[in-house]
Amino acid sequence: MAETSESLYSNWKKLYPKHHRGFFRNLRWASTSILLGLYVILPFLRWERPGDLPDQAVLFDLPERKFYLFDLVVWPQDIFMLALLLIAATLGLFFITALAGRVFCGYMCFQTVWTDLFLSAERWFEGNHKRRIKLDQSPWTTEKVVRKVGKHLSWLIISVITAAVFVFYFADTPTLLRGFFVGDAPFAAWMTLLFLTVSTYAMAGFAREQVCIYMCPYSRFQGAMFDDDTIIVAYHPERGEPRQANRRKRLNSNEPIGHCIDCGECVVVCPTGIDIRVGQQYECITCGACIDACRIVMDKLKHPTVKLISYTSLREMGGQRTRWFRFRVLAYGFLLAGFFAAIAVYFVQRPLVELNVVHHRQPIFIVLSDGSIQNNFTIRVMNMTSSKQVYAVEVSGLAGASVKIGAVSEMDEKGQPLLSLGPGDVAPYTVYVKQSPDHIQPGSQEFKFRLVATGSHGGENFYQSVFMRP
């Protein structure tokens, strides 16, 4: 007898999620509206800044290597903050997952938000669940072509707008928008627009649940962050089983019968096409669609208090109370708060002026005719404030030292050179530090450059360097 092997591969079947009403559906719409609204509005907001600084509220200026976030300016030397921010975002995801499962996927994920938007456009042109299935199975007619073309055009329009708004975060929005219309936008902007349009159209229009099930790594490792107290969407078999769909059998049966009538509504509304009654599955994005669908059915059956599907935990299903404050949640929360606090403290206490010093190597020192020793340096000064500043350059820890800067003639009352920089300006200067013969000692000596703003809001900075001598 020949052995038959069973295939472990299952062909993909197109899903037609049914539109539903309910509390969690409304919550998802609210989340989608807020997130999409912020995404679209932020690059169009204006924010007054002094001088020639851009007036866009949120701008990631890559050519100038500056990020503008309202009153906050992130400079290139702050880039390590990006690592802290990514770690904080990861911890935030761990915290939410340990507390409430994949609720991020169900309400805030980019894929979920844009898939919802595309599904709304699809329902507008093709109708709800059954009408979409019937339309796909019917032969091609003029009506079918019009509906399909209308749907795909709306998807393309949404994709183009999505891509354009993303590009607006990296350039002045009115200028770039005008450039797109007249055709003189930069090549990089056109390529980014094309790539994001195609990817949005493909991922939200066709891939949909495939992204959540196969492409997203989060669905694969989420189980490692779950415990018995994690909030999940679960079916209660003790209330629903045994199922009975036949109304007459339900009324006449002498055996105990569960409240589930096996209507399948929880399956047809699921955006990933799973049956929550089978048990917890990694494909579940915790959106609550099945909860809303089941409650509508229970209301129609005059069982409004019966909750066959709900947000719960394995511990609660076992008859105990869910523990909200447990070590895993507290540890993630403590680390998350710590990282955000560190980022906030850094930006509050970071210097308002950046100073870097490089000692000239050729020559290391110069012996002048009067016996004094001179060292040459290049200093790089960055005004990190939003206003023009004047800085005095001083040295400390080097007795008998004087400072001169090439091409700078302005001095303060102490004879220290003054540097004038506009908001956001970066400038290099050649500095000559001379020590008089009366104070010269053999060997090198450490000292400090001190940069002090003459105004009250310019800040100051120090740099440790070495003065070389014979």
Beta strands, then each sheet from edge to edge (+ up, - down):
strand 1: 58-61
strand 2: 66-69
strand 3: 72-74
strand 4: 232-235
strand 5: 309-312
strand 6: 353-359
strand 7: 366-367
strand 8: 373-383
strand 9: 389-396
strand 10: 401-405
strand 11: 418-421
strand 12: 426-435
strand 13: 445-453
strand 14: 460-467
sheet 1: 1+ 2- 3+
sheet 2: 4+ 5-
sheet 3: 6+ 8- 7+
sheet 4: 6+ 8- 12+ 10-
sheet 5: 11+ 9- 13+ 14-
end
